[in-house]
């Protein structure tokens, strides 16, 4: 008679990566069940199960793509459920679980620390629990400030304080988690000339997408004593992330304006054109909110924005995509190789070869995922390649922008987009490590090397 191992014993045999992916799948099921509750929807509204799951995956991966109009579908309790799922997706399943364990006074063991390290893209155990505490503290602090600012500002738009602060809370959570959902059904188009709302929203998007370790280092620098501040040194990660993030925003703003100079921006004043282009550049990092109908832009701009969405946000943030550091390493590697260099250097530091291999692998696998998804969806949908590519890169980058085809997609296409949102959120490296068998990593013998003709 064969005895089956208890479930918890089977879980203990899984690698941290496989266990983490299992937790994320469980979170998808949990989020779907929450959004399936009858009181989550307005009276008389029925939503097919595939659309409920799509919304749950979109919220958990903080994407914002939706096959339904949530303002016309979800009830007020449903909106609060959606906000909870967005929070869960932003900080990560393990970060949220760790915070709950700490709140309950439970001890965080070695296995839990390994899961935290995997979930937050860390390379060492030290400070894993403290990192989670700092992430939650920083996130809640920024959300509270954003909520008070936007809620108070919205008092002039809504008849009572309750409604104003409710919209302020949802707008804050949607922006800082890079979720991209909205209560109006038209994103932020009604605030297309309200530069204060746009400025605050862009700041929240940047805080959510630039990477939690960067925010923690910035907090440490600001609140440290003057003598400590003089000797404070930002990490290489913070420097590369911040520089790449800034360059992409500036470059994106300029290119979005140039590519639609004779079209959308033709009759716009300088400040209108600046904020339209700047907001669209910022939102392609991973947010999905928009102050305009992106379908009005040229096809060239759609292609360029697809490129920006493919890059996505920074590691250890609320966003997805290949990540900014991956893009930076690949670009620096190409430039260094073209110049005949051997070592990759950034800010007077050499880059580990393993990190470079990861960057190249992530880029190639991401291109493969996007290409295959585009090919399959084009085979079964009547839409143009540009419309489908825009949705595919938006899903992988967990952005949420769309040219309007998402609600009309078939079930197969929705499943493919859900897969891309899931991979984009957990990360390509984490997804690939699911197939790794550490027991087979030690090589007992080596074959002789031989040159291969390349290029």
N, C-alpha and C positions, 0 to 999 in steps of 0.2 A: 504493500500500500504506500503510495507516494504522498508525503505530507507537504502541504503548501506552507511556505513561509509567511508569517504575519506581515501585514502591509508595512508596518513601521520598520521591520527588518529589511524588507525589500528596498525601502527608501534609503536606508543607511548604506546600501551598496551602490547607490547612484553617485556620480561625480557631482561636485558643486554646480557645474554648468547645467547638467541635466535636471538636477533638483530645482534650480532656479527657473528653468523653462517650464517645469511641471507646476511650480507655484504661479507663474504667469498664466498658464493655461487654466489653472484653478480660479485665478482672479477673473479671467474672461467669463468662465461659467458663472461665477458669483455675480459679476456685473450684469450679465444677461438676465439672470434670475431677478435681480433687483429691478431692472427696467421692464420686466415682464409682469410686475405687480399691477393689478387693475387700477389702483388709485394713482399710478404714475402718469395716467393719460387723461385727457379731457373727456368729458362725457360724450358718448356716442362715437368715439374715435377707435378704430381697430387698425393695428399695425401688424403686418405679416411677421412671422418669427425671424426670417432672414434679415429683415430690416431692423428688428430689435437687436439681434446679435451684431449687425453691422454698426449700429449706433454705440453699442457697448464696447466693441473693439476700438472704434474710432475715439471714444472718450478715454479708454484705458491707455491707449497709445498716444493720447493727447494730440490727435490729428485734426479733427473738426470736419472731415468729410462726412456728409450725411445724405441718406436717401429719403429723409423726411424733413419737413420744416418744423423744427422743435417748438417754435413759438405758437404754431397752430396744432401741435400734437400733444406735447407734454403738459401736465398740470403743474401747479406750483410745487407739490411734493415731488413730482417727477424731476423738476428743475433742480431741487436740492439733492436728489439722488445723483443726477448728472454731475453736479458740482463735487460731490463726494468722490465719484469715480475719477474725475479730472485730477483731484488732489492725489488720489492713490496712484494714478499713472505718472504724475509729475515727479514725485519724490522717489518712486519705485516701490515695488511690492515689498522687498526686504527692508527698505528704509522705514516704511510704514509699520511693518511687523515688528521691527526692532524698537521703534518708538513705543509701541503698545507693550512689548515685553518690559522695557525700562519703566514705563508708567506703572505696570503691575508689580514691579520690584523683582522680576525674574532675572536670573543670571544668564549672560550671553556666553555660550560655549564656543569652542574652537570651530565647530562645524558651522555655527551661525555666523561667525566672523568671516569664514571663507565665503559664505554666501553673500555677505555684505560686500566683501572685496570684489566678488564677481559682478554683482549688481551695479556697483558704483565705478567700475573700470579702474580699480585700484591695484597696485602691484605689491603691496605689503600689508601685513596684518595690523601693525602698530597703528593705533588711533582710529581703527575702523568704527568702533562704537561712538567715540567722541565725534567723528565725522558726521554720523547720522544725527547726533544731538545738535551739532552746529547747523546742518542742513535744515532741519525742522525749525530751529530758532530763527535763522535768517529768513526762511520762506514765510513763516507766520508774521514776522516783523514787517517785511515788505508788503505782504498782503494787507495787513492792518492799516498801514499808512496809505496804500492805494485805495482801500475801501473807504476810508474817511475822506480822502481828497475827492474821489469821484462821486461818492454818495452825497457829500455836501454840495458839490458843483451841480449835481443833477436835481437839486431842490428847485431850481428855476425852470426845469422842464416838466416836472410831475406835480400833481395836485397835493400830495401828502408825503411826509417824510418817510413813511414805511415803504412806499413804492420807489422813491428816489434811492434810498439806501439798498433796497433789494436789487435794483438795476446796477448800483455801484458795486455791490458784492459780486454779482455774476460777471460783470465786465472785468473786474480785477482778477478773479480766479481764471476766467477764460484767457486773459492776456498773459499773466505770469506763468500759467501752466502751458502756454502756447497751444491751448485747446482749440481756439478759433470758433467756438460756438457763439451764438448771439441770440438775444431775445426779440429782436425786431423782424428777423427774416431777411434783412438786407445788409447784414454785417454792420459796418460803421459808416455806411454811405450817407446817413442822415447827419453825420458830423463831419462831412467832407470839407466844410469851411470853418469848423470849430478846431482851431489849432491847439487849444489847451487840452482838449480830450485826446487829440491825436498824439501830442507830446507825452502826456502821462502814459498813454497806452503803449507807445513805442518804448518808453523806459521800462515798463513792466515786461514787455516782450523780451527786451535785451537781458534783463535780470534773469528771466527764466531760461534763456537760450545760451548764455555765455558760459555756463558751467558753474555748478555750486562751489567747487574748490576755489575758483577765482573770486567769488563773492566772499567766501570765508577769509581768504587772504586779504582782500580789500578791507573787510571788517576789522581784522587783526591790526592792519596798518593804521587805520583811522583811529582806533581806540587805544593804541599803544602810547606809551609815554614818549616825550620828545626825544630823549636820549636813545630809546629803543627804536624809534622811527628812523633815526639817521642811519642806523646799521641794519635796518630791515631789508631783506633781499627777497624779491618775488621769485617764485619757482619758474623753471623753464616752461612748464605747462601754462602758467598764467600769462607769461610774456607772449608765447606763440599764439595762444588762443585769442588774447585780446587784440594783438596786432592783425591776425588773420580776420577776425570778426570785423574790425574797423575797416580794413581794406575792402572786404566784400561788401559792406554797407555803402561805402563811398563809391566804389566801382559800380555796384549795382544801381545806385541812384543815377549816376552819370549815363550809364548805358540804357537804362529804361527811358530816360528823357530823350536821348539821342535817337533811339529806335522808333520813337513816336513823336518826334519833333514836328513833322508835317502832318500828323494825324490827330491824336488825342490832345496833344499840348499846343496845337496851333493857335487857338484863341484864348489860351489861359494866361493870366498874369504871372509874373515871376514867382510870387509866393505860393500861388495855387500849384504851379508846375513843380516847385521845389517840394512841397509837402506831399503831393500825389506820388511823385517819384521816390521820395525818401521813405514814405510809409510802405510802399510796395516793396522796396528793397529790404526794409527791416522785416516785414511780415513773411518774406520768402525764407528767412532763416528757419522758421518752423511754426509760425503763428497761425496763418490762414485767415486772419481778419483782413478786411479790405475797406478802403474809403471810396472805392469806385467799382464799376462793373468791368472786371478784367477782360471780358469777352470783347470789349470795345478796342482793346489794344491790337496792334498788328501781329501777324503770325510770327514775325521775327522776334518780337518781344515775348510772345508765348514760349518760343524755343529758348530764349535767353533765361526767362524766369524758371523754366523747367531745369536748366542747368544749375541755377541758384538753389532750387528746392532739392535737387539731387545731392548737393553738398550738405545742406541742412544746418543743424546747430552744432554746438560743441559737445565733447564727451562729458559724461556726468552732469547732464542738464536735463531739461524737460523735453528736449527735441530729439529728432531722429536724423536720418540721412547717413552719408559716409562720415560725417563730422568734419569740422573745420581743421583740426590738427592732421587728420588723414590727408585732406586736400593739400595742406601746406607742405607736408613731408613729401608727397608725390611730386609737387611742383619743384621743390628744392632739389629733390633727387634727379629729376630730368635736367635741370639747369646745371647741377654739379657734374653729371655724367657728360653732358654736351661740352663742358669746359675741360674735360679730362681729369676731373678730381676723383678721389677715391673715398674720402670720408665726408659724411654729411654733417655740417656744422651749423648751429643756430645759437646766436647770442653767446659765442665763445664756449659752446658746449658741443661735444660730439654726440651723435645720436646712435643708440644701440641698433645693431643690424637687425635684431629681432623685431624692433618697433617699425623699422622700415619695411621689413617683410610683411608685417601685419597691414601696414598702410597700403601697399601694393595689392595684397590679397583682398582686402576689403573693397578697394576700388574696382578690381576686376570682377569679383563676385557680384558686387552691386550692379555693375553694367550688365552682367549676365542675367540677373534677376529682372532688371528693367526691360531688357531686350526680349526675353522669353515671355514675360507678362504682356508686353506690347504686341508681340506676334500672336499670342493666343486670343487676346481680346479683340484685335483687329479682325481675326478670322470669324468671330461670332457676333460682332456688333456693327451697325451701319454707320458709325461715326467716322470722322476723318482721323488720320494718324495723329495730327497735332492735338486734337481734342483728347484722344486716348492717352497720348504721351504725357500731356499736362496732368491728367488725373493719376497716372501711374507714378510719375515722379513726386506728385503731391502726396500720394499715399506712402511711398517709401521714405520721403523726407518728413513724414508726419506733419505736413503743413496744413492741408485742408482747403487750399484754393481749388477752384474748379471752373470749367467753362460751361457748366450747367448740365452735363450729361449723366452725372452720378445717379440721380433717382431713376433714370430710364435704363440702367444697365440690367442685364440678365443675372440670374442667380450665380452662374459660373464666374462671371466677371466680378461680382461682389465678393465672392470667396477669394479670388486672386488678389483683390485690393486689400482684403482683410489680412491675408498672408503677408503682403508687403508692409502694411502698417505694423504688424506684429514684429517682423524682422527689423524694420526700421527703428522701432522703439527699443528692443532688447539689444540690438547691435549685430552686425554681420559676424564679427569675431565670436561673440557668445553663441550665436546660432551654429556656426561651423564647429565650435568646440564640442557641440553635442555629439558629434560623430567621432571624436577623438577617443582612442583607447590608450590611456597612459601606460598600461602594462606592456604595450608593444613598442614603446618609444626607444628602449635600449637595443641597439644594434649589436648582434653577436659577431658580425663580420662586415667588411666593406668591399665593394667592387672597385676595380680600377677605374680611374676617371678618363674621359675622352672628350675632346673638344667638339662643339656643335656649331654649325654655321647658322648665324642669326642675322636677320634683316636682309 
